[in-house]
Amino acid sequence: MADCNHNCGSCSQDCSERDFKAYLRKDSSVKKVIGIVSGKGGVGKSLVTSLLASKVNKDGFRSAILDADITGPSIPESFGVGQERAAALDNEDALVPVVTESGIQIMSMNFLLQNETDPVIWRGPVIAGAVKQFWTDVVWKDVDFMFVDMPPGTGDVPLTVFQSLPVDGLIIVSSPQQLVRVIVEKAVNMANMMKIPILGLVENMSYVKCPDCGKEITIFGKSNIDEIAKSFNIPVLARLPMEESTSRAVDAGDVESIDMPEIEEAAKAVEALLK
């Protein structure tokens, strides 16, 4: 609009046609962007993000993680790089991502804080602006797949990511409880409104396998993931078990060492975007 004052917070105008796209630096390259989302917190988005980035990296692709959970980042600790700090590119207003032991590039708010336990007490628009800068002001080198670990919900940050980044697909993370249907529906509806394809659903904490007899125990009750997926016409990509070894590896900052066959189909759905 000609009379736009760019104060979106007090504007009721429908700006759906406005171009909000953010652009990479000339020395950056990212082929595909995948958002990892959920309508609520605590379902394991960061774990799924970490497992997928590690898996496609093991499969020979170059992966990266943009940690968009500005106020509650957990990605750095999972990869054992919580003490690292992002370096500034010499003589330029740009940052170099932290690189993990296996070569995964990561940018997280924790890398910019003096102490990793310092709280980030910002309002939504400032947080959303920081996420956009993680895309525009970081030197991403030859990335095949970038995974964006979203904060829960459908607020400022997911909206910024969907409008500003060239998101090629979403993976929705859920858990087995019945109430998750409403949460998944919110995420699906937002994706449809933003015209972003959904690659599928990943159900975390799906079951616990008995170490003695191998029986799968559904401690949260019968899963509803198949009915939910059918109603929205999207595939179930994975059902991830609760395993002590997984928790132990994440706590030790060694998520890259996890070998979880259940994540393979989700990784194939991602890798198919390049094939």
Order of alpha helices (4+ residues) and beta strands (2+ residues): beta-alpha-beta-alpha-beta-beta-beta-beta-alpha-beta-alpha-beta-alpha-beta-beta-beta-alpha-beta-alpha-alpha
